[in-house]
Amino acid sequence: MMAGDKKTKEDFQLLSKAKARQIIRKFITNNDLVEKLTDCIDDEIISGHTLKDIMCSNFSYDKIKEAIEKRINELKSKDVATAKSIQVQPNLKKEETDKEKKIRIGIPKDSIQELLKEFKSEEALEKMREHDIDASQFWELSKDDLKNLLEIKIYGRLEKLTKRVNKIKKEHLKLKEKEHEKSKHSAKVM
């Protein structure tokens, strides 16, 4: 282990009163003030790094004492496991945009060819190629688009196909939302 690594490790360890006194002496020469500040610190509450940071950012005895007491109170209010670890701000997640949600959900995996064959509308495949409609665009088509672009003219077929497409999209959305919730839950557990 290199000397720098040892020093860094020591800086992040929780301090005893003796170690706190050593750090405070590096910043304050008056022994009475050193002892008064040391008395403010309990064993195994504050890290060397935190104490040095307080000492460097405050320039009077009163400000230093106030900052130490404030930090110690914050640390005591947290549970022991949190106080002994490096405290990291929680990951604040931003709201998912519609575009991000659309990308996450994707498109149904169902075969468009099989779907159109099921409703005896195979000629619509040729119209899709003609209008350069890919799979992701197909799943976004409205009832009017199916009628006008893919030229599905028979009313009954059009209605049944529209209902089936909507059902497939709804099932796909439900599945993806369930997967998303499951992944969020497993991420919280880790």
TILUM-47112 format. One line per 5 residues: number of its first residue (from 1); their letters; for each residue x, y, z of N, C-alpha, C, CB. Coordinates in steps of 0.2 Angstrom, whole numbers, plus 5000, padded with zeros to 4 digits. Glycine has a CB too. Layout:
BEGIN
NUM	A	X:Y:Z:X:Y:Z:X:Y:Z:X:Y:Z ~ ...
This chain:
BEGIN
1	MMAGD	5004:4994:5000:5000:5000:5000:5005:5006:5000:4995:5000:5006 ~ 5003:5011:4996:5007:5017:4996:5005:5022:5002:5005:5021:4989 ~ 5010:5026:5003:5009:5031:5009:5003:5035:5008:5015:5035:5010 ~ 5001:5037:5002:4996:5042:5000:4989:5038:5002:4996:5044:4993 ~ 4989:5032:5000:4983:5028:5001:4981:5027:5009:4983:5021:4998
6	KKTKE	4987:5026:5013:4986:5025:5020:4983:5032:5023:4993:5023:5023 ~ 4986:5038:5021:4984:5044:5023:4977:5046:5021:4989:5050:5020 ~ 4975:5044:5015:4968:5045:5013:4963:5041:5017:4967:5043:5006 ~ 4965:5034:5018:4961:5030:5022:4960:5033:5029:4964:5023:5023 ~ 4965:5035:5032:4965:5038:5039:4961:5044:5039:4972:5040:5041
11	DFQLL	4961:5048:5034:4957:5054:5034:4949:5053:5034:4958:5058:5027 ~ 4947:5047:5031:4940:5045:5031:4938:5041:5037:4939:5042:5024 ~ 4942:5039:5041:4940:5035:5047:4937:5040:5052:4946:5031:5050 ~ 4933:5037:5056:4930:5041:5062:4936:5042:5067:4924:5037:5065 ~ 4935:5048:5070:4941:5050:5075:4939:5048:5082:4942:5057:5074
16	SKAKA	4945:5047:5085:4944:5047:5093:4946:5054:5095:4950:5042:5096 ~ 4945:5055:5101:4946:5062:5104:4953:5064:5103:4944:5063:5111 ~ 4958:5059:5104:4965:5060:5103:4967:5062:5096:4969:5054:5105 ~ 4964:5059:5091:4965:5060:5084:4962:5067:5082:4963:5055:5079 ~ 4956:5068:5085:4953:5075:5084:4958:5081:5086:4946:5075:5087
21	RQIIR	4960:5080:5092:4965:5085:5096:4971:5086:5091:4967:5082:5103 ~ 4974:5081:5088:4980:5081:5084:4978:5086:5078:4982:5075:5082 ~ 4972:5085:5075:4970:5088:5069:4969:5096:5071:4964:5085:5066 ~ 4965:5097:5076:4964:5104:5078:4970:5107:5080:4959:5103:5085 ~ 4975:5104:5083:4981:5108:5084:4985:5110:5078:4986:5103:5088
26	KFITN	4984:5107:5073:4987:5109:5066:4984:5116:5064:4986:5104:5061 ~ 4978:5118:5067:4975:5124:5065:4975:5129:5070:4968:5122:5062 ~ 4975:5127:5076:4974:5132:5082:4980:5131:5087:4967:5131:5086 ~ 4983:5136:5089:4989:5135:5093:4988:5136:5100:4994:5140:5091 ~ 4982:5139:5102:4980:5140:5109:4977:5134:5112:4975:5146:5109
31	NDLVE	4981:5131:5117:4979:5125:5120:4972:5125:5123:4984:5123:5125 ~ 4970:5130:5126:4964:5131:5130:4958:5130:5124:4963:5137:5133 ~ 4959:5133:5119:4954:5133:5113:4954:5126:5110:4955:5138:5108 ~ 4960:5123:5110:4960:5116:5107:4956:5111:5111:4968:5114:5106 ~ 4957:5112:5118:4954:5107:5123:4946:5108:5122:4957:5108:5130
36	KLTDC	4944:5115:5122:4937:5116:5122:4934:5113:5115:4936:5124:5122 ~ 4937:5114:5110:4935:5111:5104:4935:5103:5104:4939:5113:5097 ~ 4940:5100:5107:4940:5093:5108:4935:5091:5112:4947:5091:5110 ~ 4933:5094:5117:4927:5092:5121:4921:5092:5118:4927:5097:5127 ~ 4920:5096:5112:4914:5096:5108:4913:5089:5104:4914:5102:5104
41	IDDEI	4919:5086:5103:4919:5080:5099:4918:5073:5103:4925:5080:5094 ~ 4914:5069:5101:4913:5062:5104:4917:5058:5100:4906:5060:5105 ~ 4919:5052:5103:4923:5047:5099:4919:5044:5094:4925:5041:5104 ~ 4922:5042:5088:4919:5039:5083:4913:5042:5080:4918:5032:5085 ~ 4913:5048:5079:4907:5052:5076:4909:5055:5070:4904:5057:5081
46	ISGHT	4914:5059:5070:4916:5063:5064:4923:5060:5061:4917:5070:5067 ~ 4923:5061:5054:4929:5059:5051:4934:5064:5051:4927:5056:5044 ~ 4941:5062:5050:4946:5067:5049:4945:5072:5044:4953:5063:5048 ~ 4943:5069:5038:4941:5073:5032:4936:5079:5034:4939:5069:5026 ~ 4931:5077:5037:4926:5082:5039:4928:5087:5044:4920:5078:5042
51	LKDIM	4932:5085:5049:4935:5090:5054:4940:5095:5050:4938:5086:5059 ~ 4944:5092:5046:4949:5096:5042:4945:5101:5038:4953:5092:5038 ~ 4940:5099:5035:4936:5103:5030:4932:5109:5035:4930:5099:5027 ~ 4930:5107:5040:4927:5112:5045:4932:5117:5047:4924:5109:5051 ~ 4938:5115:5049:4944:5119:5051:4946:5124:5046:4950:5115:5054
56	CSNFS	4946:5122:5039:4948:5126:5034:4943:5131:5032:4950:5121:5028 ~ 4937:5130:5033:4932:5134:5030:4929:5139:5035:4926:5130:5028 ~ 4931:5139:5042:4929:5143:5047:4935:5146:5050:4925:5140:5052 ~ 4935:5153:5051:4941:5156:5053:4941:5159:5060:4942:5162:5049 ~ 4936:5158:5064:4935:5160:5071:4933:5154:5076:4931:5166:5072
61	YDKIK	4935:5155:5082:4934:5149:5087:4926:5148:5087:4936:5151:5094 ~ 4922:5153:5087:4915:5152:5088:4912:5149:5082:4912:5159:5089 ~ 4914:5151:5076:4912:5148:5069:4914:5141:5069:4915:5152:5063 ~ 4920:5139:5071:4923:5132:5071:4918:5128:5076:4930:5132:5073 ~ 4917:5130:5082:4913:5127:5087:4906:5126:5084:4913:5130:5093
66	EAIEK	4903:5131:5081:4896:5130:5079:4896:5125:5073:4894:5137:5076 ~ 4901:5125:5069:4901:5121:5063:4902:5113:5065:4906:5122:5058 ~ 4906:5112:5070:4908:5106:5073:4901:5103:5076:4914:5106:5078 ~ 4898:5107:5080:4892:5105:5084:4887:5103:5079:4890:5110:5089 ~ 4886:5107:5074:4881:5106:5069:4882:5100:5065:4880:5112:5064
71	RINEL	4888:5099:5063:4889:5092:5060:4889:5086:5064:4897:5093:5057 ~ 4891:5087:5070:4890:5081:5075:4883:5079:5076:4894:5082:5082 ~ 4879:5085:5077:4871:5084:5078:4868:5080:5072:4868:5090:5079 ~ 4870:5082:5066:4868:5079:5060:4870:5072:5059:4871:5083:5053 ~ 4876:5070:5061:4878:5063:5061:4875:5059:5066:4886:5063:5062
76	KSKDV	4874:5062:5072:4870:5058:5078:4863:5057:5076:4871:5062:5084 ~ 4860:5061:5072:4853:5060:5070:4852:5055:5065:4850:5067:5067 ~ 4857:5053:5062:4857:5047:5057:4859:5041:5060:4862:5048:5051 ~ 4857:5035:5057:4858:5029:5061:4866:5027:5060:4854:5023:5058 ~ 4868:5023:5064:4875:5021:5065:4878:5019:5058:4876:5016:5070
81	ATAKS	4874:5015:5054:4877:5012:5048:4878:5018:5043:4872:5007:5045 ~ 4874:5023:5043:4874:5028:5038:4880:5033:5041:4868:5032:5038 ~ 4881:5034:5047:4886:5039:5050:4893:5036:5048:4885:5040:5057 ~ 4893:5029:5048:4900:5026:5047:4902:5026:5040:4900:5020:5050 ~ 4897:5027:5035:4899:5027:5028:4900:5034:5025:4893:5023:5024
86	IQVQP	4902:5034:5019:4903:5040:5016:4896:5042:5014:4908:5040:5010 ~ 4893:5048:5016:4886:5049:5014:4886:5053:5007:4884:5054:5020 ~ 4882:5049:5003:4881:5051:4997:4873:5054:4996:4882:5046:4992 ~ 4873:5059:4992:4866:5061:4991:4862:5056:4987:4866:5068:4987 ~ 4855:5055:4989:4852:5050:4985:4851:5052:4978:4845:5050:4988
91	NLKKE	4851:5047:4974:4851:5049:4966:4844:5051:4965:4852:5042:4962 ~ 4843:5058:4964:4837:5061:4962:4835:5060:4955:4837:5069:4964 ~ 4830:5056:4954:4828:5054:4947:4823:5059:4944:4825:5047:4947 ~ 4825:5061:4938:4820:5066:4935:4815:5062:4932:4824:5070:4929 ~ 4809:5066:4930:4803:5063:4927:4805:5060:4920:4797:5068:4927
96	ETDKE	4802:5055:4918:4803:5052:4912:4799:5056:4907:4802:5044:4912 ~ 4802:5058:4901:4799:5061:4896:4795:5056:4892:4804:5065:4891 ~ 4790:5059:4888:4786:5055:4883:4791:5051:4878:4781:5059:4880 ~ 4796:5054:4876:4800:5051:4871:4804:5046:4874:4805:5057:4868 ~ 4807:5047:4880:4810:5042:4884:4806:5036:4885:4813:5044:4890
101	KKIRI	4800:5037:4887:4795:5032:4889:4794:5027:4883:4788:5034:4892 ~ 4793:5031:4877:4791:5028:4871:4797:5023:4869:4790:5033:4865 ~ 4803:5025:4870:4809:5021:4868:4809:5015:4873:4815:5026:4869 ~ 4808:5017:4879:4808:5011:4884:4803:5006:4883:4807:5014:4891 ~ 4797:5008:4881:4792:5003:4879:4793:4999:4873:4785:5007:4879
106	GIPKD	4795:5003:4868:4797:5000:4861:4790:4998:4858:4801:4993:4862 ~ 4791:4993:4853:4785:4991:4849:4783:4983:4851:4786:4992:4842 ~ 4777:4981:4850:4776:4974:4851:4780:4970:4846:4768:4973:4849 ~ 4781:4964:4848:4785:4959:4844:4781:4955:4840:4789:4954:4849 ~ 4774:4955:4840:4770:4952:4836:4771:4953:4828:4762:4954:4837
111	SIQEL	4770:4948:4824:4772:4948:4817:4766:4952:4814:4772:4941:4814 ~ 4768:4957:4810:4763:4961:4807:4760:4957:4801:4766:4968:4804 ~ 4765:4953:4798:4762:4949:4792:4757:4944:4794:4768:4945:4789 ~ 4758:4941:4800:4754:4936:4803:4747:4939:4805:4757:4932:4809 ~ 4748:4945:4807:4742:4949:4809:4737:4951:4803:4744:4955:4813
116	LKEFK	4741:4953:4798:4737:4955:4792:4734:4949:4789:4741:4959:4787 ~ 4738:4943:4789:4735:4937:4786:4729:4935:4790:4740:4932:4786 ~ 4729:4936:4797:4723:4934:4801:4717:4937:4799:4725:4935:4808 ~ 4718:4943:4796:4712:4947:4794:4711:4948:4787:4712:4954:4797 ~ 4714:4943:4783:4714:4943:4776:4715:4949:4773:4707:4940:4774
121	SEEAL	4721:4952:4775:4723:4959:4772:4730:4959:4770:4722:4964:4777 ~ 4732:4953:4767:4739:4953:4764:4741:4958:4760:4740:4946:4761 ~ 4736:4961:4756:4738:4966:4751:4741:4972:4754:4732:4968:4747 ~ 4739:4973:4761:4741:4979:4765:4749:4979:4766:4738:4979:4772 ~ 4752:4973:4765:4759:4972:4766:4763:4976:4760:4762:4965:4766
126	EKMRE	4760:4975:4754:4762:4978:4748:4762:4986:4749:4759:4976:4742 ~ 4756:4988:4752:4755:4995:4753:4760:4998:4758:4748:4996:4755 ~ 4762:4994:4763:4767:4996:4768:4773:4997:4764:4767:4991:4773 ~ 4775:4993:4760:4782:4993:4756:4781:5000:4752:4783:4987:4752 ~ 4776:5000:4749:4774:5006:4744:4775:5013:4748:4768:5005:4741
131	HDIDA	4772:5013:4754:4772:5019:4758:4778:5019:4762:4766:5020:4762 ~ 4783:5014:4762:4789:5014:4766:4787:5014:4773:4794:5020:4764 ~ 4782:5010:4775:4780:5010:4782:4784:5004:4786:4773:5009:4783 ~ 4788:5006:4791:4791:5000:4795:4787:4998:4801:4798:5003:4797 ~ 4790:4993:4804:4786:4990:4810:4784:4996:4815:4790:4985:4813
136	SQFWE	4789:5000:4817:4787:5005:4822:4782:5010:4820:4793:5009:4824 ~ 4782:5011:4814:4777:5016:4811:4770:5012:4810:4779:5018:4804 ~ 4770:5006:4809:4764:5002:4808:4760:5002:4815:4765:4995:4806 ~ 4763:5001:4820:4760:5001:4827:4757:5008:4829:4765:4998:4832 ~ 4759:5013:4825:4757:5020:4827:4751:5022:4822:4762:5025:4826
141	LSKDD	4749:5018:4817:4744:5019:4813:4737:5020:4816:4744:5014:4807 ~ 4733:5025:4814:4727:5025:4816:4722:5021:4812:4724:5033:4817 ~ 4716:5021:4814:4711:5018:4810:4710:5021:4803:4704:5018:4814 ~ 4710:5027:4803:4710:5031:4796:4716:5029:4792:4709:5038:4797 ~ 4722:5029:4795:4728:5027:4792:4728:5020:4789:4734:5028:4796
146	LKNLL	4725:5015:4793:4724:5008:4790:4720:5008:4784:4721:5004:4796 ~ 4714:5012:4784:4710:5013:4779:4713:5016:4773:4703:5016:4781 ~ 4716:5022:4774:4718:5026:4768:4725:5024:4765:4718:5033:4770 ~ 4730:5023:4770:4737:5021:4767:4737:5014:4765:4742:5023:4773 ~ 4734:5009:4770:4735:5002:4768:4729:5000:4764:4736:4998:4775
151	EIKIY	4724:5004:4763:4718:5003:4759:4715:4997:4761:4721:5002:4752 ~ 4713:4996:4767:4709:4991:4770:4702:4994:4770:4711:4989:4778 ~ 4698:4992:4765:4692:4995:4764:4686:4992:4767:4691:4996:4756 ~ 4686:4985:4768:4681:4981:4771:4680:4983:4778:4682:4974:4770 ~ 4674:4986:4780:4673:4989:4786:4674:4984:4792:4665:4992:4786
156	GRLEK	4671:4978:4791:4672:4973:4796:4679:4971:4798:4668:4967:4795 ~ 4683:4970:4793:4690:4969:4793:4694:4974:4797:4693:4967:4786 ~ 4692:4980:4794:4695:4986:4797:4694:4987:4805:4693:4993:4794 ~ 4688:4986:4807:4686:4986:4814:4689:4981:4818:4678:4986:4815 ~ 4689:4975:4815:4692:4969:4819:4700:4970:4820:4691:4963:4816
161	LTKRV	4703:4972:4814:4710:4973:4814:4712:4979:4819:4713:4975:4807 ~ 4708:4985:4819:4709:4990:4823:4709:4988:4831:4705:4996:4822 ~ 4704:4984:4832:4703:4982:4839:4709:4977:4841:4696:4978:4840 ~ 4711:4973:4837:4716:4968:4838:4723:4972:4839:4717:4963:4832 ~ 4724:4977:4835:4730:4981:4835:4730:4984:4842:4731:4986:4829
166	NKIKK	4725:4987:4844:4724:4991:4850:4725:4986:4856:4718:4994:4851 ~ 4722:4980:4856:4723:4975:4861:4730:4973:4862:4719:4969:4860 ~ 4734:4972:4856:4741:4970:4856:4745:4975:4859:4743:4968:4849 ~ 4744:4982:4857:4748:4987:4860:4746:4988:4867:4746:4994:4856 ~ 4740:4987:4870:4739:4988:4877:4742:4982:4881:4731:4987:4878
171	EHLKL	4742:4976:4878:4745:4970:4882:4753:4972:4882:4744:4964:4878 ~ 4756:4974:4877:4763:4976:4876:4765:4981:4881:4765:4978:4869 ~ 4761:4986:4882:4762:4992:4886:4762:4989:4894:4757:4997:4885 ~ 4757:4985:4895:4756:4982:4902:4762:4978:4904:4749:4978:4902 ~ 4764:4974:4899:4770:4970:4900:4776:4974:4901:4771:4965:4894
176	KEKEH	4777:4979:4897:4783:4983:4898:4783:4987:4905:4784:4988:4892 ~ 4777:4989:4907:4776:4993:4913:4778:4989:4919:4769:4996:4914 ~ 4776:4982:4918:4777:4977:4924:4784:4976:4924:4773:4971:4922 ~ 4788:4975:4918:4795:4974:4918:4799:4980:4921:4797:4973:4911 ~ 4796:4986:4920:4799:4992:4922:4799:4993:4930:4796:4999:4919
181	EKSKH	4793:4991:4932:4792:4992:4940:4796:4986:4943:4784:4990:4941 ~ 4797:4981:4940:4801:4975:4943:4808:4977:4943:4800:4969:4939 ~ 4811:4981:4938:4818:4983:4937:4819:4988:4942:4819:4985:4930 ~ 4814:4993:4943:4815:4998:4948:4815:4995:4955:4809:5003:4948 ~ 4811:4990:4956:4811:4987:4963:4818:4983:4964:4805:4982:4964
186	SAKVM	4820:4980:4959:4826:4976:4960:4832:4981:4961:4828:4971:4955 ~ 4832:4987:4958:4837:4992:4958:4837:4995:4966:4836:4997:4953 ~ 4831:4995:4969:4831:4998:4975:4834:4993:4980:4824:5000:4977 ~ 4833:4987:4979:4835:4981:4984:4843:4981:4984:4832:4975:4982 ~ 4846:4982:4978:4853:4982:4978:4856:4988:4981:4856:4981:4971
